[in-house]
C-alpha cells in the first residue's frame, strides 16, 4: 500500500515538477529511491514533523536522513537544503 501511495504521489508530483526528478537523478546519480522521496517532501516545504509519518520513520530519523542527503547533494553548511531544493531545476 505504501508503494502504491508513493507511486500515486510521484505521478502527481511529476506532473507539477516534470524536470525535478530527472535533473536530480542526472546531477546526483547515487541518490536512492528514499533520497528522492525525501527531496520531494522537502521541495514541498514539509517540516520534519510532517515528513516522519509519511516515511514511516522517527523525527530523528528524518533529521539524520536530511543531514546525509545534504552531504550527498554537496550543499554548503550555511545553505538550507529546503531553499536549495525549492530553487532546484
C-alpha positions as CSV (number, residue, x, y, z in Angstrom):
1,X,0.0,0.0,0.0
2,X,2.9,2.4,0.8
3,X,4.4,1.5,-2.6
4,X,1.1,2.4,-4.3
5,X,0.7,5.6,-2.3
6,X,4.2,6.7,-3.3
7,X,3.7,5.8,-6.9
8,X,0.5,7.9,-7.0
9,X,2.2,10.8,-5.2
10,X,5.2,10.5,-7.6
11,X,3.0,10.6,-10.6
12,X,1.2,13.7,-9.3
13,X,4.4,15.4,-8.3
14,X,6.0,14.7,-11.7
15,X,3.0,16.4,-13.3
16,X,3.7,19.5,-11.3
17,X,7.5,19.4,-11.4
18,X,8.3,17.4,-14.5
19,X,12.0,18.0,-14.6
20,X,12.8,17.9,-10.9
21,X,13.4,14.1,-10.5
22,X,15.1,13.9,-13.9
23,X,17.6,16.7,-13.2
24,X,18.2,15.4,-9.6
25,X,19.0,11.9,-11.0
26,X,21.2,13.3,-13.7
27,X,23.2,15.6,-11.4
28,X,23.3,13.1,-8.5
29,X,23.0,9.5,-9.9
30,X,23.8,8.0,-6.5
31,X,20.6,9.1,-4.9
32,X,18.4,6.3,-3.7
33,X,14.6,6.0,-4.1
34,X,14.3,7.0,-0.4
35,X,16.5,10.1,-1.1
36,X,14.3,11.1,-4.0
37,X,11.2,10.7,-1.8
38,X,12.7,13.0,0.9
39,X,13.8,15.5,-1.8
40,X,10.1,15.7,-3.0
41,X,8.8,16.2,0.5
42,X,11.4,18.9,1.2
43,X,10.6,20.6,-2.1
44,X,7.0,20.7,-1.0
45,X,8.3,22.6,2.1
46,X,7.1,20.0,4.5
47,X,8.5,20.0,8.1
48,X,10.4,17.2,9.7
49,X,7.3,16.5,11.8
50,X,5.2,16.2,8.7
51,X,7.7,14.0,6.8
52,X,8.2,11.5,9.6
53,X,4.9,9.7,9.4
54,X,4.9,9.8,5.6
55,X,8.2,8.0,5.5
56,X,7.4,5.8,8.5
57,X,10.4,6.9,10.5
58,X,11.0,9.0,13.6
59,X,11.6,12.7,13.5
60,X,15.2,12.0,14.5
61,X,15.4,9.6,11.5
62,X,14.2,12.3,9.2
63,X,16.8,14.8,10.6
64,X,19.6,12.2,10.1
65,X,18.4,11.5,6.5
66,X,18.2,15.2,5.8
67,X,21.8,15.6,7.0
68,X,23.1,12.7,4.9
69,X,21.1,13.9,1.9
70,X,22.7,17.4,2.3
71,X,26.1,15.8,2.1
72,X,25.1,13.7,-1.0
73,X,23.9,16.9,-2.7
74,X,27.1,18.7,-1.7
75,X,25.3,21.6,-0.1
76,X,27.3,24.0,1.9
77,X,26.8,24.1,5.7
78,X,25.4,27.6,5.5
79,X,22.8,26.8,2.8
80,X,19.4,25.4,3.7
81,X,18.5,22.1,2.0
82,X,14.9,23.3,1.8
83,X,15.9,26.5,-0.1
84,X,18.3,24.5,-2.3
85,X,15.6,22.0,-3.4
86,X,12.8,24.6,-3.7
87,X,15.0,26.5,-6.1
88,X,16.5,23.5,-7.8
89,X,15.5,22.9,-11.5
